[in-house]
């Protein structure tokens, strides 16, 4: 049986807490957990060799295993011990290498990695008996599975690739409106392009609201239909012109985002994540329009700390309008940041070891592309 978490632990685990979970055997993996899987406040999850093509998305009911669903519904079994091309708009379930034996009081929440979101590859974690995507119940013991849906491109995947990550926590605490406002007054978490702290009016319902940046020659990129597959293990090796077209600053000031097209944009504001916090990008407001902004939501402690004058770095957005075309203007609210407390300040900050997106300025394609 899993041991109980110490009563003093409240919040999200940072690198030391994650390492302790691994060392105690609460998180294990085929071939072991590699040191570079442990991020400042999250753990990279990796694909195993066992995968299946499915007829659609499905969740287990309480008491039901994901393997039961696979046995009943799988259309095709796939072996990822060698590279395999996964087709656009197909649904796949892939076993993850990581196995959990969590202590009582500890649970997990998963989200796609930034590089995964930037190539329009949708990912969601499934756990046995859990009828919620990306939610791993407290004290969970068992396998984890990953649902993969390539949206814009055919992708070549194989075992060992990391496409998503998980945070682990006890009594996860997301800052309230008043807590966030007090923190922002004393240590600004969001900065304007002119170098001034964003006003308190940027806070809405316990979130820091960010707006679209259309004030640059190239405001973003839109995915193209292509016959070229995107190889997930091939870094800085794809010609971006095969996959994306640049979006130039609109003369009219209005940028039309077409329904079910995939876009990469950036925020006007610059985000900072202090050492004792982590944060997640969330939709701004469901009443503001039906579109998805940012598939990959976790921002580790240290984000933006190594930017210009420690005044943050812009966030990159993955946007897909769903029901209708979307007309976007410069400065329009488009997404928000929810901050949460860590168990203790993180000793290894994002950006200190040359992370891929630590110094990004404006819209940027994933690490898979050259140039």
Beta strands, then each sheet from edge to edge (+ up, - down):
strand 1: 11-12
strand 2: 27-29
strand 3: 43-54
strand 4: 76-79
strand 5: 84-86
strand 6: 91-101
strand 7: 107-112
strand 8: 121-127
strand 9: 135-136
strand 10: 141-150
strand 11: 155-157
strand 12: 162-170
strand 13: 190-191
strand 14: 203-204
strand 15: 207-211
strand 16: 218-223
strand 17: 230-231
strand 18: 244-248
strand 19: 254-257
strand 20: 263-271
strand 21: 277-283
strand 22: 291-293
strand 23: 298-299
strand 24: 313-321
strand 25: 326-329
strand 26: 333-341
sheet 1: 1+ 12- 3+ 4-
sheet 2: 1+ 12- 7+ 9-
sheet 3: 1+ 12- 3+ 6- 2+
sheet 4: 1+ 12- 3+ 6- 10+ 8-
sheet 5: 5+ 11- 17-
sheet 6: 13+ 20- 16+ 18-
sheet 7: 13+ 20- 24+ 22-
sheet 8: 14+ 15- 26+ 21- 23+
sheet 9: 19+ 25-
end
